[in-house]
Amino acid sequence: MSSSLAAIILSVKPSFSLKPKPKPKPLICRFNLLSFKIKTNRHSGLQLGPRMSVAFCLSSSEAAAHIVVQDDLDAFLRILPCDLRDSLLNEPKIPQLLEVILDLGRCPEARYLGEFERQYLRNTKVSMKELEHAQNAVGEFGGDNRAGIEGTLHRISAIRSRRGMIVGLTCRVGRAISGHVDMVHDLLQYGKSILFVGKPGVGKTTVMREIARVLADEFHKRVVIVDTSNEIGGDGNIPHSAIGGARRMQVPESSMQHAIMIEAVENHMPEVIMVDEIGTEAEAHACRSIAERGVMLIGTAHGQRLENIIKNPTLSDLVGGVETVTLGDDEARSRHCQKTVLERQAPPTFHFLIEMRNRHYWVTHQTEKSVDILLRGKNPQVEVRKRDEKFEVVIEKSKAYDECDT
């Protein structure tokens, strides 16, 4: 066994056993003088067959950071055909499983964190019967063609034909990960609004979920989550335990997200509003209206960098908006620029903007300062938050923006 990897094998008793199942307890593993805990699933066990086992692997660096992962993989595997379950259960990379793709008439494939190559799970093609089995095992698909598995954080997204028939499924594993909030714990103490941007799959929603729990349980804030696709609080009427004491408002249709945001403020007196995937002009305006009422906002938006938000006419209001200004002759000479320039239009809705370059490398902007400097064609000073080889958070202050790693 590699010195950087600890493997824990959880054996599952036969489903026909008459003995009562013991109450799940945290498992302690000591490896290289490091101690960490792994929470067992709240489900009593995998009911997949007479005798199966699942392997969970954590690196020693994650152990040192006390990162706890709860993935409810047993519920996820139940929606898949039996042969795919067996294939995945025998896969040593199952802790890194990102999603399973089921497309009609094609071979099923699995995708893993940090890998870009396809891995086919079998040589035979997916049938309509297998797609129907998966559909029946999950909740009802909404207008955004997303569904979930009740009581879990897993997301099932559908691809439909022109006639509305489901011909493909993207089954994505949802994980409740605690420990990543350490990267921004000090910023939460200011009570200022924070916007996260980054490419899909970098962990924005996962961080939002943990921030909701910390603000509600540790900071004792009244937190309301506006959960459009049930990605933060999980599927079902009872929210997942990963959000702690935060409350969750579900959104019937994605087009109603901005209205539910305003309703949350007017009806439930929150101190913090959390909203995932801000993507329309109406939602951007709703964010500004909420911020002007003194409510703290935690949100995510489409885009990888601050420049993407500035140049996006739909979302630029989140960082103050951009307008064209004509300078006088003296002012233009003093600035050494043209007479027509771009300037920030209003105070930004979000005080901090964090670019999640990857899961362990974040670039933090003070939004107002960074936007002003970028519009003048210069590089702002930013704060880099990352983890070192011991998995501890390291903060580099006043680093030039163009020197940050990609």
C-alpha positions in Angstrom: 0.0 0.0 0.0 1.3 3.5 -0.8 2.4 5.6 2.1 0.2 8.4 1.0 -3.0 6.4 0.9 -5.1 4.7 3.6 -7.8 2.3 2.6 -10.7 1.4 4.7 -12.9 -1.5 3.7 -16.5 -1.5 5.0 -18.1 -4.9 4.7 -21.8 -5.2 4.2 -23.7 -8.0 5.7 -26.1 -10.1 3.7 -29.5 -8.4 3.1 -31.3 -11.6 4.5 -29.4 -11.6 7.8 -31.7 -11.9 10.8 -29.3 -10.2 13.2 -30.2 -6.5 14.1 -27.9 -4.0 12.4 -25.6 -2.2 14.9 -25.9 1.6 15.1 -23.4 3.3 12.8 -20.3 4.6 14.5 -17.5 6.9 13.3 -14.5 4.9 12.2 -11.0 5.9 13.3 -8.0 5.2 11.2 -4.5 6.0 12.3 -1.9 6.3 9.6 1.6 7.8 9.8 0.7 9.3 13.2 -2.3 11.1 11.7 -5.8 10.5 13.0 -9.0 11.2 11.1 -12.6 10.3 11.2 -14.9 9.1 8.4 -18.6 9.4 9.0 -20.6 6.4 8.0 -23.6 7.0 5.8 -26.9 7.6 7.5 -28.3 4.8 5.5 -28.2 1.5 7.3 -26.1 -0.2 4.6 -26.0 -1.2 0.9 -28.9 -3.4 -0.1 -27.4 -4.5 -3.3 -27.0 -8.2 -2.9 -26.0 -11.0 -0.6 -22.4 -10.0 -0.1 -20.6 -6.9 -1.2 -18.0 -4.4 0.1 -17.1 -0.8 -0.7 -13.6 0.7 -0.4 -13.1 4.3 0.7 -9.7 5.9 0.3 -8.3 9.1 1.8 -4.9 10.6 1.4 -2.9 11.4 4.5 -2.9 15.1 3.5 -6.7 15.1 3.7 -6.5 13.3 7.0 -4.4 16.1 8.4 -6.9 18.7 7.4 -9.8 16.7 9.1 -11.8 16.7 5.9 -14.9 14.5 6.2 -16.8 13.3 3.2 -20.3 11.9 3.1 -21.4 10.8 -0.3 -24.4 8.4 0.1 -23.0 6.3 -2.7 -25.3 3.4 -1.8 -28.4 5.4 -2.9 -26.6 6.5 -6.0 -25.7 3.0 -7.1 -29.3 1.8 -6.7 -30.5 3.7 -9.7 -27.9 2.0 -12.0 -28.2 -1.4 -13.7 -26.9 -4.3 -11.7 -23.8 -4.9 -13.8 -22.8 -1.3 -13.6 -23.1 -1.4 -9.8 -20.8 -4.4 -9.6 -18.3 -2.7 -12.0 -18.2 0.5 -9.9 -18.0 -1.4 -6.6 -14.9 -3.2 -7.8 -13.3 0.1 -9.0 -10.6 1.3 -6.7 -11.2 4.9 -7.9 -14.8 4.9 -6.6 -14.1 7.6 -4.0 -13.2 10.0 -6.9 -16.3 9.1 -9.0 -17.8 12.3 -10.4 -20.6 11.1 -12.7 -22.0 8.3 -14.7 -23.2 8.9 -18.3 -26.1 6.8 -19.7 -26.9 7.6 -23.3 -29.4 5.5 -25.3 -27.6 3.3 -27.8 -24.1 4.1 -26.4 -21.9 2.4 -23.9 -22.2 3.7 -20.4 -19.2 5.6 -19.1 -17.8 6.9 -15.8 -15.9 10.1 -15.2 -13.6 10.7 -12.2 -12.3 13.8 -10.5 -9.0 15.0 -12.0 -9.3 12.8 -15.1 -10.3 13.8 -18.6 -10.4 10.4 -20.3 -13.6 8.4 -20.7 -13.8 5.1 -18.9 -16.4 2.7 -20.3 -18.1 0.5 -17.8 -19.1 -2.2 -20.3 -19.1 -3.1 -24.0 -22.9 -3.3 -24.4 -25.1 -0.3 -25.1 -27.6 1.4 -22.8 -31.2 0.3 -23.5 -34.4 2.2 -23.1 -35.4 -0.3 -20.3 -32.3 0.7 -18.3 -33.1 4.4 -18.7 -36.7 3.8 -17.6 -35.4 2.0 -14.5 -33.2 5.0 -13.6 -36.1 7.4 -14.2 -38.4 5.4 -11.9 -35.7 5.4 -9.1 -35.3 9.2 -8.9 -37.7 12.1 -8.2 -39.7 13.9 -10.8 -37.8 15.9 -13.4 -38.5 19.7 -13.3 -38.6 22.2 -16.0 -34.8 22.4 -16.0 -34.6 18.7 -16.7 -33.0 18.0 -13.3 -34.0 15.5 -10.6 -32.5 14.1 -7.4 -32.6 11.2 -5.1 -34.6 12.0 -2.0 -32.4 12.5 1.1 -29.2 12.8 -0.9 -27.2 15.5 -2.8 -27.0 13.5 -6.0 -28.2 15.2 -9.2 -29.7 13.5 -12.2 -29.9 15.6 -15.4 -31.9 14.4 -18.5 -31.4 14.9 -22.2 -34.6 14.7 -24.2 -35.5 14.0 -27.8 -37.6 16.4 -29.8 -40.7 14.5 -28.7 -39.8 14.9 -25.0 -38.6 11.4 -24.5 -35.6 11.0 -22.2 -32.7 9.6 -24.2 -29.8 10.4 -21.9 -29.0 10.8 -18.2 -26.0 12.5 -16.5 -25.9 11.0 -13.0 -23.7 13.2 -10.9 -22.5 12.3 -7.4 -23.2 14.9 -4.7 -20.9 14.9 -1.7 -21.2 16.7 1.6 -17.6 17.7 2.4 -16.6 19.5 5.6 -13.3 21.2 6.0 -13.0 23.4 2.9 -14.7 26.3 4.7 -11.3 26.9 6.4 -10.2 28.7 3.2 -12.7 31.6 3.9 -13.5 31.3 7.6 -11.9 34.6 8.4 -13.9 36.4 5.7 -17.2 35.2 7.1 -16.5 37.1 10.3 -16.8 40.5 8.5 -20.4 39.8 7.6 -19.8 41.0 4.0 -21.3 39.5 0.8 -19.2 37.0 -1.1 -19.5 35.9 -4.7 -17.8 32.7 -5.9 -16.9 32.2 -9.6 -15.1 29.3 -11.2 -15.4 26.6 -13.9 -18.0 23.8 -13.4 -16.9 21.0 -11.1 -14.5 23.1 -9.1 -16.6 22.8 -5.9 -18.6 26.1 -5.7 -21.8 24.4 -4.6 -20.0 22.2 -2.1 -18.4 25.2 -0.4 -21.8 27.1 -0.4 -23.3 24.1 1.5 -20.7 24.1 4.2 -20.7 27.9 4.5 -24.5 27.7 5.1 -23.9 25.2 8.0 -21.1 27.3 9.5 -23.0 30.6 9.4 -26.1 28.9 10.9 -24.5 26.7 13.6 -21.3 28.5 14.5 -22.1 32.2 13.8 -25.8 31.7 14.8 -27.1 33.6 11.8 -30.6 33.3 10.4 -29.7 31.7 7.0 -32.1 31.0 4.2 -31.0 29.1 1.1 -32.8 29.7 -2.2 -32.3 26.3 -3.7 -33.4 26.2 -7.3 -32.3 22.7 -8.3 -32.1 21.2 -4.8 -28.3 21.0 -5.2 -27.5 22.7 -2.0 -30.0 21.1 0.4 -30.6 17.9 -1.5 -33.8 16.4 -3.0 -37.0 15.9 -0.9 -39.0 18.1 1.5 -36.5 17.6 4.4 -33.2 19.3 3.7 -29.9 17.3 3.9 -28.1 17.5 7.3 -25.1 19.0 5.6 -26.7 22.5 5.7 -27.0 22.4 9.5 -29.6 24.7 10.9 -30.0 26.8 7.7 -33.5 26.9 6.3 -34.2 26.1 2.6 -36.7 27.5 0.2 -37.2 25.4 -2.9 -37.9 27.1 -6.3 -40.7 25.5 -8.5 -39.1 26.8 -11.7 -35.7 28.3 -12.4 -37.3 31.4 -13.9 -38.8 32.1 -10.5 -35.5 32.2 -8.6 -35.4 36.1 -8.4 -38.9 36.2 -7.0 -38.2 33.6 -4.3 -35.1 35.6 -3.3 -37.2 38.7 -2.6 -39.9 36.6 -0.9 -37.3 35.1 1.4 -36.2 38.6 2.6 -39.8 39.9 2.9 -41.3 37.0 4.7 -38.6 35.2 6.8 -36.3 38.0 8.1 -33.0 36.3 7.2 -29.6 37.7 8.1 -28.0 35.7 5.2 -29.3 34.7 1.8 -27.6 32.0 -0.2 -28.2 31.5 -3.9 -26.5 29.3 -6.4 -25.9 30.0 -10.1 -26.9 33.6 -10.5 -27.4 33.8 -14.2 -30.1 36.4 -15.3 -30.5 40.1 -15.1 -33.5 39.7 -12.9 -31.5 37.7 -10.4 -28.7 40.3 -10.4 -31.2 43.0 -9.7 -32.7 40.9 -6.9 -29.2 40.5 -5.4 -28.7 44.3 -5.4 -32.1 44.9 -3.8 -31.3 42.3 -1.0 -27.9 43.8 -0.4 -29.3 47.3 -0.1 -31.6 46.0 2.7 -28.5 45.1 4.8 -28.7 41.3 4.2 -25.5 39.3 3.7 -25.4 37.5 0.4 -23.4 34.4 -0.5 -23.7 33.4 -4.1 -22.1 31.8 -7.2 -22.2 33.1 -10.8 -21.3 31.8 -14.2 -17.7 32.8 -15.1 -14.2 31.8 -14.3 -12.6 35.2 -13.6 -13.6 38.7 -12.4 -13.1 39.9 -16.0 -15.8 37.5 -17.2 -18.3 39.1 -14.8 -17.2 42.7 -15.8 -17.7 41.9 -19.5 -21.0 40.1 -19.0 -23.7 42.7 -19.5 -26.2 40.5 -17.7 -24.1 40.0 -14.5 -21.9 43.1 -14.4 -24.3 44.8 -12.0 -23.0 42.2 -9.4 -19.7 44.0 -9.4 -21.0 47.5 -9.8 -21.8 47.7 -13.5 -19.8 49.4 -16.2 -20.5 52.8 -17.9 -18.7 54.9 -20.5 -17.5 58.3 -19.2 -16.1 61.2 -21.2 -13.3 63.0 -19.3 -12.3 66.5 -19.6 -9.0 67.4 -21.2 -7.1 68.1 -18.0 -8.4 64.8 -16.4 -7.5 62.8 -19.4 -3.9 64.2 -19.4 -3.5 63.6 -15.7 -4.6 59.9 -16.2 -2.5 59.5 -19.4 -5.5 58.0 -21.1 -8.1 58.7 -23.8 -11.0 61.0 -23.1 -13.6 58.2 -23.3 -13.0 55.6 -20.6 -14.9 52.8 -18.8 -15.7 53.3 -15.1 -17.6 51.5 -12.4 -21.3 52.6 -12.3 -22.3 51.9 -8.7 -21.1 50.2 -5.5 -20.7 46.4 -6.0 -23.3 44.1 -4.7 -20.6 41.7 -3.4 -17.8 43.1 -1.2 -15.6 40.1 -1.9 -15.2 38.1 -5.2 -13.4 34.7 -5.0 -12.0 33.0 -8.1 -11.8 29.3 -7.5 -9.0 28.3 -9.8 -9.1 24.8 -8.4 -10.3 23.2 -5.2 -7.3 24.3 -3.3 -6.2 27.6 -5.0 -8.5 30.6 -4.6 -7.9 34.2 -5.6 -9.7 36.8 -3.4 -10.6 40.3 -4.7 -11.9 43.3 -2.8 -14.4 43.8 -5.6 -14.5 47.6 -5.6 -10.8 48.1 -5.8 -10.1 45.3 -8.3 -12.8 46.4 -10.7 -11.6 50.1 -10.7 -8.0 49.0 -11.3 -8.9 46.5 -14.0 -11.0 49.1 -15.9 -8.0 51.3 -16.0 -6.0 48.6 -17.6 -3.8 47.8 -14.6 -3.3 44.7 -12.4 -4.9 44.8 -8.9 -3.3 43.4 -5.8 -5.2 40.3 -4.7 -5.1 37.7 -1.9 -4.2 34.1 -2.7 -5.6 31.4 -0.5 -4.2 27.9 -1.0 -3.2 24.7 0.8 0.4 23.7 1.3 1.9 20.2 1.2 0.6 19.6 4.8 -2.9 20.7 3.6 -2.9 23.7 5.8 -4.4 27.0 4.5 -1.8 29.6 3.4 -2.8 33.2 2.7 -0.5 35.3 0.4 -1.5 38.9 0.7 -0.9 41.7 -1.8 0.1 39.5 -4.7 -0.1 40.9 -8.3 -3.1 39.5 -10.1 -1.2 38.6 -13.3 1.2 36.5 -11.2 -1.4 34.2 -9.8 -1.3 30.6 -11.0 -3.8 29.4 -13.6 
